[in-house]
Amino acid sequence: MKTYHNILVTEANKITTITINRPDKLNALNELTLAELKDAIQLVYTNENVSAVIVTGSGEKAFVAGADIPEIAKLNGSNAEAATKFGQDIFFLIENCPKPIIAAVNGYALGGGCELALACHMRVAAENAIFGQPEITLGIIPGYGGTQRLTQLVGKGKAMELMLTADSINATEAFRLGLVNHVVSKELLIEKCTEILNKIASKPSLAVGKIITCINHNFDKAANGYQTESTLFAACTETADFKEGTTAFLEKRKPVFVGK
Ligand code: COA
């Protein structure tokens, strides 16, 4: 298993767990951490032994408490746009990954941490999770996709309120707003994510990736999601797993999918 400085990557039962690991800085995303996260996600794309990912934070307090503020403080008009694009591109990699990625939110998910959770396909929160986009208090705005993805998940009015006031919300409120899929005790956090991912792992993986693409195209102004749906539906009918799924139904037995 590849080792990094600021993230831990482990693999079990085809699930890769990526743990942001700067607990003394509440797992703040500095440039090195982002670069390592990018590398780990790129490996998920190509590693045939991996079918899903859990992203979480190290320590008791935080998922990720934001982008690294000392690094943010050094940004200016000439380098800031590239810095946001660097983060945005990594979060696009997460969002567009054909393998499901769940954020296991185990504490503060603020600023870039909230944006990291938003880029994942689903979010499961521990009861101590806190979400917020407090960038405005630093004189900036979210820069890793938060203005877009938070709006997609909670709607325009609530997104406006959260980003303009910098208010943070607890796990119960995040669940009520549709920001998280489930809230569980912190002891059950990884177990709940694993349970969801194992359920998905029993499904045909090519169809899994195609559903992720279609849903993402609903939010992509350059895409026609209905056209994507038709095209990818047709592509499914060319797979061995389509033949297996339909045959198994007709033969009244459980399908055995092979991911082809
Ligand atoms: N970037 C860099 N370091 C951070 C950080 C961030 N986003 N968030 C926390 N840290 C560091 C603190 O500076 C502190 O380091 P130090 O011990 O070397 O001084 C350490 O993590 C612990 O944080 P601390 O503030 O002492 O913990 P707390 O429990 O009192 O408060 C928070 C927790 C999350 C409320 C507080 O740390 C905070 O507001 N962080 C910034 C959140 C934010 O604005 N994020 C958006 C950034 S764009």
py3Dmol code that shows the C-alpha trace and the ligand (Angstrom):
import py3Dmol

protein = """\
ATOM      1  CA  MET A   1       0.000   0.000   0.000  1.00  0.00           C
ATOM      2  CA  LYS A   2       1.388   3.422  -0.954  1.00  0.00           C
ATOM      3  CA  THR A   3       2.349   5.657   1.952  1.00  0.00           C
ATOM      4  CA  TYR A   4       1.863   9.407   2.115  1.00  0.00           C
ATOM      5  CA  HIS A   5       2.667  12.203   4.568  1.00  0.00           C
ATOM      6  CA  ASN A   6      -0.749  13.694   5.222  1.00  0.00           C
ATOM      7  CA  ILE A   7      -3.209  10.969   4.328  1.00  0.00           C
ATOM      8  CA  LEU A   8      -3.558   7.322   5.314  1.00  0.00           C
ATOM      9  CA  VAL A   9      -4.810   4.862   2.735  1.00  0.00           C
ATOM     10  CA  THR A  10      -6.000   1.394   3.682  1.00  0.00           C
ATOM     11  CA  GLU A  11      -7.795  -1.296   1.728  1.00  0.00           C
ATOM     12  CA  ALA A  12     -10.172  -3.993   2.938  1.00  0.00           C
ATOM     13  CA  ASN A  13     -12.742  -6.029   1.020  1.00  0.00           C
ATOM     14  CA  LYS A  14     -12.324  -3.858  -2.088  1.00  0.00           C
ATOM     15  CA  ILE A  15     -13.050  -0.664  -0.124  1.00  0.00           C
ATOM     16  CA  THR A  16     -10.294   1.944   0.045  1.00  0.00           C
ATOM     17  CA  THR A  17     -10.418   4.188   3.102  1.00  0.00           C
ATOM     18  CA  ILE A  18      -8.669   7.520   2.714  1.00  0.00           C
ATOM     19  CA  THR A  19      -8.103   9.262   6.051  1.00  0.00           C
ATOM     20  CA  ILE A  20      -7.008  12.887   5.994  1.00  0.00           C
ATOM     21  CA  ASN A  21      -4.305  12.753   8.631  1.00  0.00           C
ATOM     22  CA  ARG A  22      -3.257  16.100  10.120  1.00  0.00           C
ATOM     23  CA  PRO A  23      -5.178  15.817  13.384  1.00  0.00           C
ATOM     24  CA  ASP A  24      -3.160  18.558  15.118  1.00  0.00           C
ATOM     25  CA  LYS A  25      -4.414  20.949  12.404  1.00  0.00           C
ATOM     26  CA  LEU A  26      -7.902  19.443  12.402  1.00  0.00           C
ATOM     27  CA  ASN A  27      -7.009  17.810   9.058  1.00  0.00           C
ATOM     28  CA  ALA A  28      -6.883  21.137   7.207  1.00  0.00           C
ATOM     29  CA  LEU A  29      -6.253  20.700   3.505  1.00  0.00           C
ATOM     30  CA  ASN A  30      -2.870  22.160   2.639  1.00  0.00           C
ATOM     31  CA  GLU A  31      -1.370  21.831  -0.830  1.00  0.00           C
ATOM     32  CA  LEU A  32       0.492  18.599  -0.050  1.00  0.00           C
ATOM     33  CA  THR A  33      -2.625  17.001   1.433  1.00  0.00           C
ATOM     34  CA  LEU A  34      -4.636  17.918  -1.655  1.00  0.00           C
ATOM     35  CA  ALA A  35      -1.917  16.566  -3.967  1.00  0.00           C
ATOM     36  CA  GLU A  36      -1.829  13.302  -2.026  1.00  0.00           C
ATOM     37  CA  LEU A  37      -5.621  13.061  -2.085  1.00  0.00           C
ATOM     38  CA  LYS A  38      -5.494  13.530  -5.855  1.00  0.00           C
ATOM     39  CA  ASP A  39      -2.947  10.749  -6.210  1.00  0.00           C
ATOM     40  CA  ALA A  40      -4.963   8.373  -4.020  1.00  0.00           C
ATOM     41  CA  ILE A  41      -8.180   9.030  -5.962  1.00  0.00           C
ATOM     42  CA  GLN A  42      -6.418   8.579  -9.305  1.00  0.00           C
ATOM     43  CA  LEU A  43      -5.222   5.177  -8.094  1.00  0.00           C
ATOM     44  CA  VAL A  44      -8.823   4.262  -7.197  1.00  0.00           C
ATOM     45  CA  TYR A  45      -9.804   4.920 -10.819  1.00  0.00           C
ATOM     46  CA  THR A  46      -7.257   2.415 -12.109  1.00  0.00           C
ATOM     47  CA  ASN A  47      -7.091  -0.193  -9.330  1.00  0.00           C
ATOM     48  CA  GLU A  48      -9.291  -3.135 -10.304  1.00  0.00           C
ATOM     49  CA  ASN A  49      -9.183  -4.437  -6.746  1.00  0.00           C
ATOM     50  CA  VAL A  50     -11.016  -1.373  -5.463  1.00  0.00           C
ATOM     51  CA  SER A  51     -14.759  -0.972  -5.893  1.00  0.00           C
ATOM     52  CA  ALA A  52     -15.531   1.892  -3.495  1.00  0.00           C
ATOM     53  CA  VAL A  53     -14.050   4.557  -1.247  1.00  0.00           C
ATOM     54  CA  ILE A  54     -14.632   6.008   2.212  1.00  0.00           C
ATOM     55  CA  VAL A  55     -13.118   9.432   2.934  1.00  0.00           C
ATOM     56  CA  THR A  56     -12.779  10.404   6.575  1.00  0.00           C
ATOM     57  CA  GLY A  57     -10.670  12.442   8.983  1.00  0.00           C
ATOM     58  CA  SER A  58      -8.144  11.466  11.625  1.00  0.00           C
ATOM     59  CA  GLY A  59      -8.638  12.133  15.343  1.00  0.00           C
ATOM     60  CA  GLU A  60     -11.647  12.828  17.525  1.00  0.00           C
ATOM     61  CA  LYS A  61     -12.626  16.346  16.476  1.00  0.00           C
ATOM     62  CA  ALA A  62     -12.593  16.863  12.767  1.00  0.00           C
ATOM     63  CA  PHE A  63     -13.392  15.462   9.369  1.00  0.00           C
ATOM     64  CA  VAL A  64     -11.606  18.428   7.756  1.00  0.00           C
ATOM     65  CA  ALA A  65     -11.710  21.944   9.251  1.00  0.00           C
ATOM     66  CA  GLY A  66     -11.131  23.637   5.911  1.00  0.00           C
ATOM     67  CA  ALA A  67      -8.408  24.653   3.548  1.00  0.00           C
ATOM     68  CA  ASP A  68      -5.161  25.449   5.343  1.00  0.00           C
ATOM     69  CA  ILE A  69      -5.588  29.028   6.535  1.00  0.00           C
ATOM     70  CA  PRO A  70      -1.845  29.905   6.697  1.00  0.00           C
ATOM     71  CA  GLU A  71      -1.599  28.897   3.004  1.00  0.00           C
ATOM     72  CA  ILE A  72      -4.841  30.728   2.154  1.00  0.00           C
ATOM     73  CA  ALA A  73      -3.432  33.858   3.806  1.00  0.00           C
ATOM     74  CA  LYS A  74      -0.608  33.946   1.227  1.00  0.00           C
ATOM     75  CA  LEU A  75      -2.922  33.941  -1.794  1.00  0.00           C
ATOM     76  CA  ASN A  76      -3.289  36.971  -4.015  1.00  0.00           C
ATOM     77  CA  GLY A  77      -4.744  37.968  -7.361  1.00  0.00           C
ATOM     78  CA  SER A  78      -1.980  36.236  -9.295  1.00  0.00           C
ATOM     79  CA  ASN A  79      -2.077  32.775  -7.691  1.00  0.00           C
ATOM     80  CA  ALA A  80      -5.496  32.412  -6.063  1.00  0.00           C
ATOM     81  CA  GLU A  81      -7.441  31.364  -9.135  1.00  0.00           C
ATOM     82  CA  ALA A  82      -4.988  28.550  -9.858  1.00  0.00           C
ATOM     83  CA  ALA A  83      -5.218  27.464  -6.210  1.00  0.00           C
ATOM     84  CA  THR A  84      -9.006  27.136  -6.362  1.00  0.00           C
ATOM     85  CA  LYS A  85      -8.788  25.329  -9.716  1.00  0.00           C
ATOM     86  CA  PHE A  86      -6.303  22.869  -8.210  1.00  0.00           C
ATOM     87  CA  GLY A  87      -8.787  22.002  -5.458  1.00  0.00           C
ATOM     88  CA  GLN A  88     -11.801  22.085  -7.765  1.00  0.00           C
ATOM     89  CA  ASP A  89     -10.165  19.634 -10.187  1.00  0.00           C
ATOM     90  CA  ILE A  90      -9.461  17.136  -7.397  1.00  0.00           C
ATOM     91  CA  PHE A  91     -13.051  17.406  -6.215  1.00  0.00           C
ATOM     92  CA  PHE A  92     -14.258  16.845  -9.808  1.00  0.00           C
ATOM     93  CA  LEU A  93     -12.157  13.671  -9.833  1.00  0.00           C
ATOM     94  CA  ILE A  94     -14.014  12.553  -6.704  1.00  0.00           C
ATOM     95  CA  GLU A  95     -17.430  13.558  -8.055  1.00  0.00           C
ATOM     96  CA  ASN A  96     -16.884  11.837 -11.399  1.00  0.00           C
ATOM     97  CA  CYS A  97     -15.279   8.678 -10.066  1.00  0.00           C
ATOM     98  CA  PRO A  98     -17.187   5.662 -11.455  1.00  0.00           C
ATOM     99  CA  LYS A  99     -16.792   3.933  -8.078  1.00  0.00           C
ATOM    100  CA  PRO A 100     -18.964   5.172  -5.192  1.00  0.00           C
ATOM    101  CA  ILE A 101     -17.285   7.484  -2.689  1.00  0.00           C
ATOM    102  CA  ILE A 102     -18.825   8.172   0.724  1.00  0.00           C
ATOM    103  CA  ALA A 103     -17.698  10.889   3.124  1.00  0.00           C
ATOM    104  CA  ALA A 104     -17.706   9.558   6.690  1.00  0.00           C
ATOM    105  CA  VAL A 105     -18.002  12.911   8.460  1.00  0.00           C
ATOM    106  CA  ASN A 106     -16.571  12.485  11.945  1.00  0.00           C
ATOM    107  CA  GLY A 107     -16.555  16.048  13.304  1.00  0.00           C
ATOM    108  CA  TYR A 108     -15.926  19.500  11.816  1.00  0.00           C
ATOM    109  CA  ALA A 109     -16.559  19.681   8.075  1.00  0.00           C
ATOM    110  CA  LEU A 110     -15.937  23.364   7.524  1.00  0.00           C
ATOM    111  CA  GLY A 111     -14.981  25.323   4.425  1.00  0.00           C
ATOM    112  CA  GLY A 112     -12.940  23.045   2.166  1.00  0.00           C
ATOM    113  CA  GLY A 113     -13.894  20.156   4.452  1.00  0.00           C
ATOM    114  CA  CYS A 114     -17.571  20.722   3.807  1.00  0.00           C
ATOM    115  CA  GLU A 115     -16.737  21.037   0.104  1.00  0.00           C
ATOM    116  CA  LEU A 116     -14.834  17.731   0.193  1.00  0.00           C
ATOM    117  CA  ALA A 117     -17.871  16.041   1.746  1.00  0.00           C
ATOM    118  CA  LEU A 118     -20.126  17.689  -0.855  1.00  0.00           C
ATOM    119  CA  ALA A 119     -17.985  16.355  -3.717  1.00  0.00           C
ATOM    120  CA  CYS A 120     -18.418  12.781  -2.473  1.00  0.00           C
ATOM    121  CA  HIS A 121     -21.375  10.818  -3.828  1.00  0.00           C
ATOM    122  CA  MET A 122     -22.948  10.416  -0.384  1.00  0.00           C
ATOM    123  CA  ARG A 123     -22.372  11.634   3.141  1.00  0.00           C
ATOM    124  CA  VAL A 124     -22.838   9.760   6.403  1.00  0.00           C
ATOM    125  CA  ALA A 125     -22.435  11.913   9.510  1.00  0.00           C
ATOM    126  CA  ALA A 126     -21.478  11.008  13.048  1.00  0.00           C
ATOM    127  CA  GLU A 127     -23.621  12.705  15.677  1.00  0.00           C
ATOM    128  CA  ASN A 128     -20.793  15.181  16.423  1.00  0.00           C
ATOM    129  CA  ALA A 129     -20.475  16.360  12.806  1.00  0.00           C
ATOM    130  CA  ILE A 130     -20.622  20.104  12.177  1.00  0.00           C
ATOM    131  CA  PHE A 131     -21.010  21.524   8.671  1.00  0.00           C
ATOM    132  CA  GLY A 132     -20.432  25.059   7.496  1.00  0.00           C
ATOM    133  CA  GLN A 133     -18.920  27.370   4.915  1.00  0.00           C
ATOM    134  CA  PRO A 134     -17.316  30.071   7.084  1.00  0.00           C
ATOM    135  CA  GLU A 135     -15.028  31.475   4.343  1.00  0.00           C
ATOM    136  CA  ILE A 136     -16.806  34.830   4.375  1.00  0.00           C
ATOM    137  CA  THR A 137     -15.401  35.484   7.851  1.00  0.00           C
ATOM    138  CA  LEU A 138     -11.923  35.402   6.241  1.00  0.00           C
ATOM    139  CA  GLY A 139     -12.963  37.840   3.525  1.00  0.00           C
ATOM    140  CA  ILE A 140     -13.176  35.133   0.869  1.00  0.00           C
ATOM    141  CA  ILE A 141     -15.810  32.790  -0.551  1.00  0.00           C
ATOM    142  CA  PRO A 142     -15.855  28.993  -0.923  1.00  0.00           C
ATOM    143  CA  GLY A 143     -13.390  28.052  -3.675  1.00  0.00           C
ATOM    144  CA  TYR A 144     -13.560  24.275  -4.075  1.00  0.00           C
ATOM    145  CA  GLY A 145     -17.087  24.071  -5.514  1.00  0.00           C
ATOM    146  CA  GLY A 146     -19.067  24.854  -2.371  1.00  0.00           C
ATOM    147  CA  THR A 147     -21.129  27.663  -3.883  1.00  0.00           C
ATOM    148  CA  GLN A 148     -22.362  25.199  -6.496  1.00  0.00           C
ATOM    149  CA  ARG A 149     -22.664  21.871  -4.695  1.00  0.00           C
ATOM    150  CA  LEU A 150     -24.138  23.174  -1.439  1.00  0.00           C
ATOM    151  CA  THR A 151     -26.798  24.944  -3.493  1.00  0.00           C
ATOM    152  CA  GLN A 152     -27.529  21.728  -5.387  1.00  0.00           C
ATOM    153  CA  LEU A 153     -28.027  19.793  -2.170  1.00  0.00           C
ATOM    154  CA  VAL A 154     -29.885  22.192   0.127  1.00  0.00           C
ATOM    155  CA  GLY A 155     -31.460  24.643  -2.329  1.00  0.00           C
ATOM    156  CA  LYS A 156     -30.806  28.303  -3.059  1.00  0.00           C
ATOM    157  CA  GLY A 157     -32.296  29.986   0.009  1.00  0.00           C
ATOM    158  CA  LYS A 158     -30.570  27.824   2.612  1.00  0.00           C
ATOM    159  CA  ALA A 159     -27.279  27.868   0.681  1.00  0.00           C
ATOM    160  CA  MET A 160     -27.444  31.674   0.613  1.00  0.00           C
ATOM    161  CA  GLU A 161     -28.081  31.787   4.356  1.00  0.00           C
ATOM    162  CA  LEU A 162     -25.302  29.338   5.250  1.00  0.00           C
ATOM    163  CA  MET A 163     -22.655  30.981   3.071  1.00  0.00           C
ATOM    164  CA  LEU A 164     -23.624  34.600   3.802  1.00  0.00           C
ATOM    165  CA  THR A 165     -23.959  34.199   7.586  1.00  0.00           C
ATOM    166  CA  ALA A 166     -21.144  31.618   8.006  1.00  0.00           C
ATOM    167  CA  ASP A 167     -23.455  29.781  10.415  1.00  0.00           C
ATOM    168  CA  SER A 168     -22.575  26.166  10.964  1.00  0.00           C
ATOM    169  CA  ILE A 169     -25.120  23.383  11.430  1.00  0.00           C
ATOM    170  CA  ASN A 170     -25.086  20.117  13.358  1.00  0.00           C
ATOM    171  CA  ALA A 171     -25.683  16.625  11.988  1.00  0.00           C
ATOM    172  CA  THR A 172     -29.416  16.624  12.757  1.00  0.00           C
ATOM    173  CA  GLU A 173     -29.947  19.860  10.843  1.00  0.00           C
ATOM    174  CA  ALA A 174     -27.715  18.623   8.005  1.00  0.00           C
ATOM    175  CA  PHE A 175     -29.893  15.512   7.764  1.00  0.00           C
ATOM    176  CA  ARG A 176     -33.069  17.602   7.802  1.00  0.00           C
ATOM    177  CA  LEU A 177     -31.706  19.687   4.927  1.00  0.00           C
ATOM    178  CA  GLY A 178     -30.738  16.650   2.848  1.00  0.00           C
ATOM    179  CA  LEU A 179     -27.056  17.408   3.176  1.00  0.00           C
ATOM    180  CA  VAL A 180     -26.306  13.999   4.689  1.00  0.00           C
ATOM    181  CA  ASN A 181     -27.812  10.595   3.938  1.00  0.00           C
ATOM    182  CA  HIS A 182     -27.627   9.189   7.465  1.00  0.00           C
ATOM    183  CA  VAL A 183     -26.645  10.222  10.980  1.00  0.00           C
ATOM    184  CA  VAL A 184     -25.169   7.535  13.225  1.00  0.00           C
ATOM    185  CA  SER A 185     -23.126   7.324  16.411  1.00  0.00           C
ATOM    186  CA  LYS A 186     -19.425   7.822  15.799  1.00  0.00           C
ATOM    187  CA  GLU A 187     -18.811   4.166  16.725  1.00  0.00           C
ATOM    188  CA  LEU A 188     -21.045   3.061  13.845  1.00  0.00           C
ATOM    189  CA  LEU A 189     -19.848   5.593  11.272  1.00  0.00           C
ATOM    190  CA  ILE A 190     -17.500   3.416   9.221  1.00  0.00           C
ATOM    191  CA  GLU A 191     -19.791   0.404   9.643  1.00  0.00           C
ATOM    192  CA  LYS A 192     -22.727   2.323   8.134  1.00  0.00           C
ATOM    193  CA  CYS A 193     -20.618   3.506   5.180  1.00  0.00           C
ATOM    194  CA  THR A 194     -19.322  -0.042   4.659  1.00  0.00           C
ATOM    195  CA  GLU A 195     -22.846  -1.447   4.761  1.00  0.00           C
ATOM    196  CA  ILE A 196     -23.972   0.937   1.982  1.00  0.00           C
ATOM    197  CA  LEU A 197     -20.865   0.274  -0.114  1.00  0.00           C
ATOM    198  CA  ASN A 198     -21.157  -3.507   0.269  1.00  0.00           C
ATOM    199  CA  LYS A 199     -24.730  -3.313  -0.960  1.00  0.00           C
ATOM    200  CA  ILE A 200     -23.543  -1.383  -4.032  1.00  0.00           C
ATOM    201  CA  ALA A 201     -20.644  -3.814  -4.518  1.00  0.00           C
ATOM    202  CA  SER A 202     -23.165  -6.606  -5.096  1.00  0.00           C
ATOM    203  CA  LYS A 203     -24.558  -4.669  -8.081  1.00  0.00           C
ATOM    204  CA  PRO A 204     -23.116  -4.618 -11.622  1.00  0.00           C
ATOM    205  CA  SER A 205     -20.222  -2.158 -11.439  1.00  0.00           C
ATOM    206  CA  LEU A 206     -20.589  -0.825 -14.995  1.00  0.00           C
ATOM    207  CA  ALA A 207     -24.189   0.169 -14.264  1.00  0.00           C
ATOM    208  CA  VAL A 208     -23.044   1.734 -10.969  1.00  0.00           C
ATOM    209  CA  GLY A 209     -20.620   4.003 -12.830  1.00  0.00           C
ATOM    210  CA  LYS A 210     -23.245   4.905 -15.412  1.00  0.00           C
ATOM    211  CA  ILE A 211     -25.778   5.947 -12.762  1.00  0.00           C
ATOM    212  CA  ILE A 212     -23.138   8.191 -11.178  1.00  0.00           C
ATOM    213  CA  THR A 213     -22.482   9.816 -14.572  1.00  0.00           C
ATOM    214  CA  CYS A 214     -26.186  10.335 -15.326  1.00  0.00           C
ATOM    215  CA  ILE A 215     -26.881  11.922 -11.932  1.00  0.00           C
ATOM    216  CA  ASN A 216     -23.850  14.197 -12.290  1.00  0.00           C
ATOM    217  CA  HIS A 217     -25.082  15.278 -15.725  1.00  0.00           C
ATOM    218  CA  ASN A 218     -28.253  16.596 -14.079  1.00  0.00           C
ATOM    219  CA  PHE A 219     -26.024  19.310 -12.603  1.00  0.00           C
ATOM    220  CA  ASP A 220     -23.761  19.816 -15.608  1.00  0.00           C
ATOM    221  CA  LYS A 221     -25.038  22.688 -17.723  1.00  0.00           C
ATOM    222  CA  ALA A 222     -23.035  21.488 -20.734  1.00  0.00           C
ATOM    223  CA  ALA A 223     -24.635  18.038 -20.614  1.00  0.00           C
ATOM    224  CA  ASN A 224     -28.047  16.713 -21.626  1.00  0.00           C
ATOM    225  CA  GLY A 225     -28.804  14.281 -18.814  1.00  0.00           C
ATOM    226  CA  TYR A 226     -31.685  12.624 -20.655  1.00  0.00           C
ATOM    227  CA  GLN A 227     -29.466  11.967 -23.660  1.00  0.00           C
ATOM    228  CA  THR A 228     -26.739  10.617 -21.372  1.00  0.00           C
ATOM    229  CA  GLU A 229     -29.321   8.345 -19.780  1.00  0.00           C
ATOM    230  CA  SER A 230     -30.439   6.912 -23.134  1.00  0.00           C
ATOM    231  CA  THR A 231     -26.884   6.424 -24.365  1.00  0.00           C
ATOM    232  CA  LEU A 232     -25.683   4.766 -21.173  1.00  0.00           C
ATOM    233  CA  PHE A 233     -28.838   2.655 -20.870  1.00  0.00           C
ATOM    234  CA  ALA A 234     -28.078   1.335 -24.355  1.00  0.00           C
ATOM    235  CA  ALA A 235     -24.464   0.685 -23.341  1.00  0.00           C
ATOM    236  CA  CYS A 236     -25.715  -1.379 -20.380  1.00  0.00           C
ATOM    237  CA  THR A 237     -27.582  -3.692 -22.738  1.00  0.00           C
ATOM    238  CA  GLU A 238     -24.233  -4.601 -24.332  1.00  0.00           C
ATOM    239  CA  THR A 239     -22.795  -5.884 -21.033  1.00  0.00           C
ATOM    240  CA  ALA A 240     -22.478  -9.431 -19.738  1.00  0.00           C
ATOM    241  CA  ASP A 241     -24.053  -8.270 -16.473  1.00  0.00           C
ATOM    242  CA  PHE A 242     -27.216  -7.207 -18.312  1.00  0.00           C
ATOM    243  CA  LYS A 243     -27.501 -10.676 -19.766  1.00  0.00           C
ATOM    244  CA  GLU A 244     -26.841 -12.207 -16.346  1.00  0.00           C
ATOM    245  CA  GLY A 245     -29.286  -9.913 -14.493  1.00  0.00           C
ATOM    246  CA  THR A 246     -32.179 -10.514 -16.840  1.00  0.00           C
ATOM    247  CA  THR A 247     -31.447 -14.241 -17.250  1.00  0.00           C
ATOM    248  CA  ALA A 248     -31.209 -14.710 -13.483  1.00  0.00           C
ATOM    249  CA  PHE A 249     -34.568 -12.982 -13.012  1.00  0.00           C
ATOM    250  CA  LEU A 250     -36.216 -15.194 -15.607  1.00  0.00           C
ATOM    251  CA  GLU A 251     -34.606 -18.306 -14.115  1.00  0.00           C
ATOM    252  CA  LYS A 252     -35.726 -17.241 -10.609  1.00  0.00           C
ATOM    253  CA  ARG A 253     -32.204 -17.240  -9.184  1.00  0.00           C
ATOM    254  CA  LYS A 254     -29.822 -14.638  -7.755  1.00  0.00           C
ATOM    255  CA  PRO A 255     -27.586 -12.966 -10.360  1.00  0.00           C
ATOM    256  CA  VAL A 256     -23.810 -13.271 -10.170  1.00  0.00           C
ATOM    257  CA  PHE A 257     -22.324 -10.124 -11.664  1.00  0.00           C
ATOM    258  CA  VAL A 258     -18.789  -9.964 -13.031  1.00  0.00           C
ATOM    259  CA  GLY A 259     -18.395  -6.252 -13.768  1.00  0.00           C
ATOM    260  CA  LYS A 260     -18.295  -6.762 -17.513  1.00  0.00           C
TER     261      LYS A 260
END
"""
ligand_1 = """\
48
COA
N -6.300 25.678 8.619
C -5.169 25.524 9.321
N -5.143 25.196 10.623
C -6.332 24.998 11.209
C -7.541 25.131 10.547
C -7.503 25.476 9.174
N -8.605 25.591 8.439
N -8.556 24.877 11.415
C -7.976 24.591 12.592
N -6.639 24.665 12.475
C -5.619 24.444 13.513
C -5.596 25.575 14.536
O -4.854 26.677 14.050
C -4.946 24.888 15.695
O -3.566 24.790 15.460
P -2.490 25.235 16.603
O -2.789 24.288 17.749
O -1.166 24.988 15.953
O -2.810 26.639 16.933
C -5.524 23.472 15.614
O -5.955 23.300 14.274
C -6.698 23.230 16.529
O -7.670 24.224 16.241
P -8.382 25.111 17.355
O -8.908 26.348 16.706
O -7.459 25.324 18.515
O -9.567 24.147 17.815
P -10.971 24.562 18.436
O -11.586 23.289 18.892
O -10.794 25.657 19.428
O -11.803 25.166 17.215
C -12.665 25.207 14.961
C -12.179 24.340 16.148
C -12.895 24.242 13.784
C -13.966 25.914 15.324
C -11.591 26.239 14.600
O -10.350 25.585 14.500
C -11.843 26.971 13.323
O -12.673 27.843 13.268
N -11.091 26.634 12.237
C -11.170 27.313 10.978
C -12.392 26.903 10.211
C -12.477 27.662 8.903
O -12.594 28.863 8.874
N -12.381 26.928 7.809
C -12.442 27.495 6.491
C -11.082 27.780 5.995
S -11.113 28.403 4.330
"""
view = py3Dmol.view(width=600, height=400)
view.addModel(protein, "pdb")
view.setStyle({"model": 0}, {"cartoon": {"style": "trace"}})
view.addModel(ligand_1, "xyz")
view.setStyle({"model": 1}, {"stick": {}})
view.zoomTo()
view.show()
